[in-house]
Amino acid sequence: MAKKTTKSDFISTGQIAVNRRASFDYAIEETFTAGLELKGTEVKSLRLGKVSLTDTYGSFENGELFIENLKIEEYSNKGYEKHDPNRKKKLLLTRHEIDKIIGAMSKKGYSLVAKRLFFDNRGRAKLEVGLGKGKKLYDKRESIKERDISRRMREY
């Protein structure tokens, strides 16, 4: 039998998940805040915090942007309604932002990655995506070095 969820278990506003790996693997040049086209059981799972942003990336088809590999677990008290945890979710952005992102993604090396998932003040699920280039190995070493230096400075 599924665990009984109470109202206090739900997240109404605030941060749900963060992809820390995105800023380490990519040099993010620009960020956008997008809405998501979700099903009801997906929203309920998000409110319980059952989501993973690792290995998420953006793609485009027919002039629309989608986020892939955004894993939202199935809601335990779902009844007859189900959703595929790995289905593509449509990003809701303005036409100007979509054209800008598609133009940049068509250039070599640019990708769209999910940075953070949160509920806004009105309780709507929003995804912060970043447009950037993948870092090379020496860039990652530079990031590690800067992080270590700042950590040592805070200690002293």
Backbone as ProteinMPNN parsed JSONL, in Angstrom:
{"seq_chain_A": "MAKKTTKSDFISTGQIAVNRRASFDYAIEETFTAGLELKGTEVKSLRLGKVSLTDTYGSFENGELFIENLKIEEYSNKGYEKHDPNRKKKLLLTRHEIDKIIGAMSKKGYSLVAKRLFFDNRGRAKLEVGLGKGKKLYDKRESIKERDISRRMREY", "coords_chain_A": {"N_chain_A": [[0.843, -1.18, 0.0], [0.442, 2.261, -0.728], [2.286, 4.999, 0.665], [0.717, 7.265, 2.813], [0.229, 10.591, 1.987], [0.561, 13.778, 3.442], [-0.724, 17.132, 3.728], [1.307, 18.76, 4.629], [3.575, 17.689, 3.536], [3.846, 18.652, 0.981], [5.388, 20.917, -1.368], [4.841, 24.244, -1.743], [5.741, 26.784, -2.654], [8.922, 27.928, -3.859], [12.241, 26.48, -4.138], [12.768, 23.409, -5.862], [14.542, 21.541, -7.102], [18.064, 21.438, -7.943], [20.564, 21.677, -10.432], [23.648, 21.22, -10.001], [25.773, 20.373, -11.434], [25.56, 21.474, -13.94], [26.662, 24.101, -14.058], [29.271, 23.448, -13.713], [29.985, 21.791, -15.852], [29.322, 23.324, -18.073], [29.851, 26.477, -19.666], [27.907, 28.845, -18.888], [26.168, 31.248, -20.622], [23.82, 32.709, -20.871], [20.699, 32.95, -19.176], [17.354, 31.684, -18.916], [13.968, 31.826, -17.824], [11.543, 29.463, -17.823], [8.235, 28.237, -18.331], [6.609, 25.067, -17.744], [5.02, 22.442, -19.543], [2.977, 20.365, -18.033], [1.546, 17.299, -16.693], [-1.164, 16.476, -14.414], [-0.466, 14.552, -12.397], [2.265, 14.742, -12.534], [2.779, 17.288, -11.527], [1.97, 16.934, -8.892], [3.896, 15.095, -8.033], [6.141, 16.728, -8.27], [5.583, 18.574, -6.278], [6.052, 17.004, -4.095], [8.734, 16.801, -4.315], [10.005, 14.892, -5.877], [12.028, 14.59, -8.127], [14.555, 14.674, -10.693], [17.257, 16.427, -11.992], [19.561, 15.744, -13.29], [21.589, 15.169, -16.134], [19.876, 16.469, -17.955], [18.723, 18.043, -20.929], [18.158, 20.366, -23.616], [16.068, 20.355, -26.546], [14.932, 20.942, -29.937], [11.992, 20.959, -31.947], [10.057, 21.466, -34.774], [9.969, 24.279, -34.394], [9.562, 24.545, -31.656], [10.559, 24.316, -28.229], [11.875, 21.705, -26.214], [12.403, 19.905, -23.156], [14.489, 17.305, -22.269], [14.977, 14.133, -20.618], [14.266, 14.918, -18.05], [13.565, 13.712, -15.133], [10.718, 12.817, -13.578], [9.312, 11.294, -10.946], [6.703, 8.778, -10.683], [3.548, 9.583, -9.269], [2.56, 8.41, -6.122], [-0.09, 7.99, -5.198], [-1.759, 7.763, -7.47], [-4.015, 6.584, -8.716], [-5.88, 5.739, -11.544], [-4.548, 7.194, -13.456], [-1.553, 7.649, -15.238], [1.888, 8.623, -15.868], [4.671, 8.924, -18.089], [7.874, 8.754, -16.759], [10.134, 9.818, -18.085], [9.332, 11.386, -20.229], [9.286, 13.827, -22.94], [9.152, 17.246, -22.14], [7.389, 20.162, -22.866], [8.736, 23.408, -23.226], [7.671, 26.555, -22.09], [7.979, 29.498, -23.465], [8.542, 32.896, -24.671], [8.075, 33.816, -28.136], [10.223, 35.287, -29.149], [12.312, 34.624, -27.355], [12.463, 31.857, -27.835], [13.26, 31.782, -30.539], [15.767, 33.008, -30.29], [17.158, 31.14, -28.68], [17.051, 28.798, -30.281], [18.479, 29.687, -32.498], [21.017, 30.026, -31.327], [21.532, 27.42, -30.469], [21.796, 26.101, -32.861], [24.283, 26.833, -33.646], [27.644, 25.627, -33.456], [28.499, 23.732, -30.62], [26.895, 24.974, -28.663], [24.504, 24.472, -26.071], [21.407, 23.692, -24.417], [20.696, 23.619, -21.1], [19.208, 22.391, -18.087], [19.038, 24.267, -15.142], [17.8, 24.849, -12.664], [14.869, 24.017, -10.828], [11.759, 25.22, -9.807], [8.981, 26.477, -7.805], [7.03, 29.271, -8.508], [5.805, 32.395, -7.028], [3.092, 32.224, -7.465], [2.604, 29.578, -7.453], [3.239, 28.074, -9.693], [5.031, 25.775, -11.706], [8.331, 26.34, -12.612], [11.165, 26.391, -14.771], [14.533, 27.025, -14.751], [16.652, 27.594, -17.302], [19.809, 27.278, -18.913], [21.851, 28.689, -21.421], [24.637, 27.67, -23.002], [28.144, 26.903, -23.644], [29.9, 23.802, -23.78], [32.37, 23.008, -21.365], [35.905, 22.637, -21.645], [38.44, 20.278, -20.572], [40.58, 21.658, -19.354], [39.33, 24.02, -18.647], [37.599, 23.14, -16.666], [39.402, 22.352, -14.739], [40.399, 24.835, -14.063], [38.113, 25.951, -12.878], [37.88, 24.319, -10.616], [40.235, 25.002, -9.297], [39.808, 27.755, -8.733], [37.612, 27.508, -7.021], [38.747, 26.118, -4.857], [40.633, 28.021, -3.981], [38.957, 30.14, -3.174], [37.625, 28.858, -1.103], [39.706, 28.418, 0.731], [40.326, 31.059, 1.339], [38.042, 31.85, 2.706], [38.303, 30.333, 4.981], [40.412, 31.485, 6.394]], "CA_chain_A": [[0.0, 0.0, 0.0], [1.223, 3.486, -0.858], [2.391, 5.832, 1.865], [-0.249, 8.356, 2.856], [0.881, 11.892, 1.999], [-0.205, 14.826, 4.104], [-0.571, 18.436, 3.102], [2.578, 19.356, 5.042], [4.644, 17.127, 2.718], [3.887, 19.324, -0.31], [6.12, 22.171, -1.546], [3.926, 25.153, -2.436], [6.575, 27.744, -3.382], [10.346, 27.774, -3.58], [13.108, 25.623, -4.939], [12.516, 21.972, -5.83], [15.773, 20.818, -7.424], [19.143, 22.225, -8.554], [21.546, 20.906, -11.179], [24.952, 21.853, -9.748], [26.704, 19.901, -12.454], [25.421, 22.298, -15.142], [27.622, 25.203, -14.061], [30.62, 22.884, -13.763], [30.229, 21.23, -17.182], [29.024, 24.277, -19.129], [30.061, 27.907, -19.452], [26.565, 29.377, -19.149], [26.239, 32.635, -21.062], [22.545, 33.388, -20.69], [19.689, 32.114, -18.53], [15.964, 31.974, -19.201], [13.012, 31.172, -16.947], [10.492, 28.93, -18.681], [7.186, 27.413, -17.761], [6.618, 23.688, -18.217], [3.725, 21.835, -19.827], [2.986, 19.156, -17.216], [0.285, 16.637, -16.357], [-1.534, 16.651, -13.013], [0.306, 13.706, -11.494], [3.642, 15.242, -12.527], [2.815, 18.43, -10.617], [1.89, 16.406, -7.53], [5.216, 14.537, -7.726], [7.034, 17.868, -8.072], [5.282, 19.144, -4.965], [6.703, 16.13, -3.116], [10.173, 16.914, -4.527], [10.513, 13.667, -6.495], [12.488, 14.969, -9.459], [15.995, 14.662, -10.894], [17.67, 17.275, -13.11], [20.836, 15.313, -13.862], [21.603, 14.785, -17.555], [18.811, 17.082, -18.736], [19.173, 18.883, -22.03], [17.091, 20.902, -24.442], [16.037, 20.039, -27.971], [13.863, 21.678, -30.603], [11.28, 20.32, -33.047], [8.981, 22.27, -35.357], [9.951, 25.613, -33.822], [9.225, 24.509, -30.237], [11.63, 23.799, -27.38], [11.519, 20.642, -25.282], [13.451, 19.483, -22.23], [14.507, 15.84, -22.245], [15.601, 13.453, -19.468], [13.82, 15.475, -16.778], [12.918, 12.545, -14.541], [9.739, 13.076, -12.535], [8.784, 9.99, -10.526], [5.252, 8.655, -10.681], [2.879, 9.91, -8.012], [2.195, 7.137, -5.501], [-1.549, 7.872, -5.064], [-2.191, 8.237, -8.774], [-5.254, 6.011, -9.21], [-5.768, 5.161, -12.881], [-3.769, 8.062, -14.328], [-0.107, 7.426, -15.193], [2.7, 9.407, -16.787], [6.005, 8.388, -18.336], [8.815, 9.611, -16.026], [11.162, 10.42, -18.939], [8.773, 11.975, -21.45], [9.732, 15.184, -23.269], [8.253, 18.274, -21.648], [7.472, 21.38, -23.661], [9.089, 24.632, -22.509], [6.802, 27.665, -22.433], [8.746, 30.736, -23.564], [8.053, 33.786, -25.711], [8.593, 33.489, -29.464], [11.528, 35.936, -29.274], [13.277, 33.805, -26.609], [12.609, 30.577, -28.537], [14.083, 32.024, -31.739], [17.129, 33.296, -29.844], [17.757, 29.89, -28.209], [17.221, 27.891, -31.425], [19.584, 30.234, -33.283], [22.278, 29.743, -30.639], [21.752, 25.971, -30.431], [22.202, 25.633, -34.181], [25.731, 27.037, -33.726], [28.388, 24.481, -32.924], [28.953, 23.764, -29.242], [25.937, 25.529, -27.713], [23.476, 23.558, -25.584], [20.437, 24.197, -23.455], [20.696, 22.714, -19.949], [18.376, 22.801, -16.958], [19.83, 24.666, -13.99], [17.072, 24.815, -11.403], [13.428, 23.846, -10.936], [11.168, 25.857, -8.631], [7.622, 26.994, -7.89], [7.022, 30.723, -8.316], [4.899, 32.871, -5.98], [1.725, 31.834, -7.801], [2.517, 28.128, -7.368], [3.463, 27.456, -11.0], [6.349, 25.161, -11.862], [9.197, 27.054, -13.549], [12.467, 25.786, -14.983], [15.567, 27.964, -15.173], [17.539, 26.922, -18.242], [20.972, 28.058, -19.291], [22.383, 28.498, -22.758], [26.081, 27.795, -22.881], [29.037, 25.982, -24.33], [30.534, 22.815, -22.927], [33.731, 23.356, -20.963], [36.979, 21.685, -21.89], [39.035, 19.761, -19.349], [41.382, 22.671, -18.688], [38.4, 24.976, -18.043], [37.096, 22.528, -15.439], [40.494, 22.437, -13.762], [40.425, 26.234, -13.636], [36.98, 26.124, -11.95], [38.225, 23.635, -9.363], [41.27, 25.8, -8.657], [39.174, 28.952, -8.191], [36.772, 27.097, -5.896], [39.641, 25.817, -3.736], [41.207, 29.276, -3.49], [37.922, 30.878, -2.435], [37.358, 28.101, 0.124], [40.813, 28.698, 1.651], [40.209, 32.453, 1.77], [36.977, 31.905, 3.7], [38.777, 29.681, 6.217], [41.35, 32.362, 7.109]], "C_chain_A": [[0.888, 1.243, 0.0], [1.196, 4.285, 0.44], [1.405, 6.994, 1.757], [0.503, 9.683, 2.931], [-0.034, 12.909, 2.661], [0.083, 16.15, 3.422], [0.757, 19.092, 3.464], [3.764, 18.814, 4.243], [4.834, 17.885, 1.413], [4.697, 20.613, -0.257], [5.191, 23.101, -2.317], [4.694, 26.21, -3.238], [8.028, 27.465, -3.016], [11.014, 26.738, -4.457], [12.781, 24.146, -4.752], [13.817, 21.206, -6.031], [16.758, 21.75, -8.112], [20.098, 21.272, -9.257], [22.895, 21.612, -11.019], [25.962, 21.504, -10.822], [26.676, 20.799, -13.698], [26.448, 23.42, -15.182], [29.06, 24.703, -14.084], [30.958, 22.392, -15.173], [30.057, 22.238, -18.315], [29.379, 25.693, -18.704], [28.76, 28.591, -19.862], [26.675, 30.865, -19.471], [24.954, 33.398, -20.79], [21.541, 32.425, -20.051], [18.291, 32.609, -18.879], [15.105, 31.245, -18.174], [11.821, 30.77, -17.795], [9.458, 28.188, -17.86], [7.285, 26.011, -18.349], [5.195, 23.222, -18.481], [3.71, 20.473, -19.152], [1.593, 18.576, -17.066], [0.048, 16.775, -14.857], [-0.717, 15.824, -12.05], [1.767, 14.132, -11.445], [3.777, 16.417, -11.569], [2.781, 17.945, -9.17], [3.216, 15.781, -7.111], [6.233, 15.642, -7.495], [6.813, 18.474, -6.697], [5.859, 18.295, -3.843], [8.224, 16.141, -3.27], [10.79, 15.698, -5.179], [10.892, 13.927, -7.951], [14.006, 14.935, -9.506], [16.337, 15.472, -12.142], [18.966, 16.817, -13.771], [20.644, 14.845, -15.294], [20.436, 15.343, -18.353], [19.405, 17.974, -19.813], [17.966, 19.322, -22.848], [17.215, 20.469, -25.884], [14.918, 20.858, -28.61], [13.321, 20.875, -31.766], [10.174, 21.261, -33.493], [8.858, 23.651, -34.71], [9.551, 25.672, -32.36], [10.381, 23.891, -29.469], [11.082, 22.758, -26.41], [12.698, 20.376, -24.362], [13.353, 17.966, -22.122], [15.291, 15.343, -21.038], [15.31, 14.134, -18.137], [12.974, 14.391, -16.12], [12.02, 12.963, -13.378], [9.113, 11.731, -12.189], [7.266, 9.987, -10.568], [4.711, 8.967, -9.296], [2.323, 8.628, -7.412], [0.679, 6.94, -5.392], [-2.254, 8.263, -6.36], [-3.543, 7.714, -9.233], [-5.034, 5.4, -10.578], [-4.87, 5.964, -13.803], [-2.279, 7.821, -14.13], [0.584, 8.432, -16.1], [4.06, 8.74, -16.925], [7.017, 9.298, -17.649], [9.817, 10.346, -16.912], [10.608, 11.094, -20.189], [9.311, 13.392, -21.671], [8.687, 16.174, -22.776], [8.48, 19.562, -22.429], [7.797, 22.57, -22.767], [8.209, 25.776, -23.012], [7.588, 28.968, -22.319], [8.106, 31.636, -24.607], [8.707, 33.413, -27.042], [9.985, 34.093, -29.664], [12.605, 35.105, -28.563], [13.526, 32.475, -27.303], [13.5, 30.742, -29.758], [15.539, 32.279, -31.379], [17.845, 32.01, -29.43], [18.008, 28.934, -29.37], [18.366, 28.371, -32.308], [20.931, 29.929, -32.654], [22.569, 28.246, -30.62], [22.175, 25.414, -31.783], [23.689, 25.904, -34.433], [26.427, 25.863, -33.064], [28.784, 24.712, -31.461], [27.971, 24.309, -28.229], [24.879, 24.494, -27.343], [22.566, 24.279, -24.61], [20.359, 23.189, -22.318], [19.825, 23.293, -18.842], [19.267, 23.116, -15.77], [19.088, 24.473, -12.679], [15.582, 24.729, -11.686], [12.799, 24.384, -9.664], [9.701, 26.177, -8.884], [7.682, 28.495, -7.646], [6.003, 31.099, -7.238], [3.45, 32.472, -6.216], [1.542, 30.322, -7.791], [2.698, 27.401, -8.683], [4.885, 26.919, -11.082], [7.127, 25.908, -12.941], [10.544, 26.353, -13.606], [13.418, 26.868, -15.462], [16.543, 27.191, -16.04], [18.67, 27.859, -18.613], [21.436, 27.691, -20.681], [23.887, 28.695, -22.678], [26.837, 26.765, -23.679], [29.612, 25.005, -23.328], [31.966, 23.214, -22.62], [34.693, 22.243, -21.354], [37.574, 21.261, -20.552], [39.834, 20.825, -18.61], [40.503, 23.765, -18.072], [37.867, 24.438, -16.718], [38.161, 22.574, -14.348], [40.595, 23.85, -13.203], [39.3, 26.497, -12.622], [37.27, 25.499, -10.599], [39.241, 24.457, -8.584], [40.685, 27.063, -8.019], [38.316, 28.624, -6.977], [37.612, 26.795, -4.67], [40.248, 27.08, -3.134], [40.18, 30.049, -2.678], [37.573, 30.17, -1.125], [38.441, 28.367, 1.167], [40.741, 30.131, 2.186], [39.119, 32.595, 2.839], [37.408, 31.298, 5.036], [39.638, 30.622, 7.041], [40.794, 33.71, 7.349]], "O_chain_A": [[1.94, 1.275, 0.639], [0.227, 4.251, 1.199], [1.292, 7.624, 0.705], [1.32, 9.884, 3.829], [-1.249, 12.897, 2.462], [1.023, 16.266, 2.636], [1.279, 19.894, 2.69], [4.843, 19.406, 4.265], [5.891, 17.771, 0.793], [4.702, 21.316, 0.754], [4.79, 22.778, -3.435], [4.333, 26.501, -4.379], [8.318, 26.845, -1.993], [10.418, 26.199, -5.39], [12.546, 23.687, -3.634], [14.159, 20.33, -5.237], [16.37, 22.714, -8.772], [20.403, 20.194, -8.747], [23.238, 22.494, -11.806], [26.896, 22.263, -11.081], [27.664, 20.874, -14.427], [27.045, 23.669, -16.229], [29.971, 25.452, -14.437], [32.087, 22.558, -15.635], [30.59, 22.032, -19.406], [29.231, 26.064, -17.539], [28.543, 28.878, -21.039], [27.211, 31.642, -18.681], [24.987, 34.597, -20.51], [21.538, 31.231, -20.352], [18.077, 33.799, -19.108], [15.474, 30.167, -17.706], [11.166, 31.613, -18.408], [9.768, 27.589, -16.83], [7.974, 25.801, -19.347], [4.274, 23.562, -17.738], [4.347, 19.533, -19.627], [0.591, 19.259, -17.279], [0.956, 17.149, -14.114], [-0.31, 16.318, -10.999], [2.442, 13.915, -10.439], [4.785, 16.531, -10.87], [3.485, 18.486, -8.317], [3.623, 15.917, -5.957], [7.094, 15.519, -6.625], [7.774, 18.85, -6.025], [6.127, 18.805, -2.755], [8.931, 15.557, -2.449], [11.996, 15.485, -5.05], [10.179, 13.539, -8.877], [14.671, 15.141, -8.49], [15.782, 15.238, -13.215], [19.423, 17.449, -14.723], [19.647, 14.2, -15.619], [20.039, 14.736, -19.348], [20.459, 18.582, -19.625], [16.894, 18.72, -22.776], [18.315, 20.243, -26.389], [14.062, 21.401, -27.913], [14.064, 20.202, -32.481], [9.436, 21.792, -32.663], [7.746, 24.136, -34.504], [9.228, 26.75, -31.861], [11.1, 23.041, -29.995], [9.99, 22.903, -25.862], [13.851, 20.592, -24.736], [12.273, 17.414, -21.91], [16.155, 16.041, -20.508], [16.057, 13.934, -17.179], [11.821, 14.174, -16.493], [12.498, 13.403, -12.333], [8.465, 11.104, -13.027], [6.622, 11.034, -10.499], [5.336, 8.654, -8.283], [1.683, 7.842, -8.111], [0.212, 5.805, -5.487], [-3.234, 9.008, -6.339], [-4.175, 8.349, -10.077], [-4.099, 4.62, -10.762], [-4.462, 5.455, -14.847], [-1.793, 7.791, -13.0], [-0.038, 9.021, -16.984], [4.541, 8.08, -16.003], [7.033, 10.5, -17.918], [10.307, 11.407, -16.522], [11.364, 11.347, -21.127], [9.732, 14.067, -20.731], [7.488, 15.971, -22.966], [9.616, 19.995, -22.625], [7.217, 22.73, -21.693], [8.025, 25.942, -24.218], [7.829, 29.471, -21.222], [7.227, 31.2, -25.349], [9.759, 32.774, -27.07], [10.84, 33.466, -30.29], [13.69, 34.904, -29.108], [14.664, 32.008, -27.361], [14.396, 29.93, -29.987], [16.444, 31.821, -32.076], [19.006, 31.807, -29.785], [19.073, 28.32, -29.439], [19.141, 27.559, -32.815], [21.888, 29.609, -33.36], [23.725, 27.841, -30.741], [22.836, 24.377, -31.852], [24.293, 25.293, -35.315], [25.853, 25.189, -32.208], [29.335, 25.757, -31.114], [28.182, 24.129, -27.03], [24.415, 23.735, -28.194], [22.908, 25.326, -24.059], [19.997, 22.033, -22.537], [19.716, 24.509, -18.68], [20.149, 22.33, -15.425], [19.659, 23.996, -11.699], [15.091, 25.296, -12.662], [13.242, 24.055, -8.563], [9.234, 26.154, -10.023], [8.312, 28.946, -6.689], [5.409, 30.224, -6.609], [2.666, 32.391, -5.27], [0.454, 29.828, -8.086], [2.347, 26.225, -8.787], [5.824, 27.54, -10.584], [6.634, 26.088, -14.055], [11.007, 25.79, -12.614], [13.152, 27.547, -16.453], [17.186, 26.249, -15.578], [18.507, 29.079, -18.625], [21.415, 26.523, -21.07], [24.355, 29.777, -22.323], [26.256, 25.877, -24.304], [29.792, 25.341, -22.157], [32.69, 23.695, -23.492], [34.333, 21.066, -21.386], [37.24, 21.832, -19.513], [39.782, 20.898, -17.382], [40.891, 24.373, -17.075], [37.702, 25.193, -15.759], [37.855, 22.807, -13.178], [40.846, 24.038, -12.013], [39.512, 27.188, -11.626], [36.948, 26.073, -9.558], [39.134, 24.598, -7.366], [41.032, 27.401, -6.887], [38.296, 29.384, -6.008], [37.241, 27.171, -3.559], [40.365, 27.194, -1.914], [40.5, 30.561, -1.605], [37.257, 30.832, -0.136], [38.139, 28.523, 2.35], [41.059, 30.381, 3.349], [39.269, 33.381, 3.775], [36.929, 31.706, 6.094], [39.602, 30.566, 8.271], [41.464, 34.558, 7.939]]}, "name": "protein", "num_of_chains": 1, "seq": "MAKKTTKSDFISTGQIAVNRRASFDYAIEETFTAGLELKGTEVKSLRLGKVSLTDTYGSFENGELFIENLKIEEYSNKGYEKHDPNRKKKLLLTRHEIDKIIGAMSKKGYSLVAKRLFFDNRGRAKLEVGLGKGKKLYDKRESIKERDISRRMREY"}
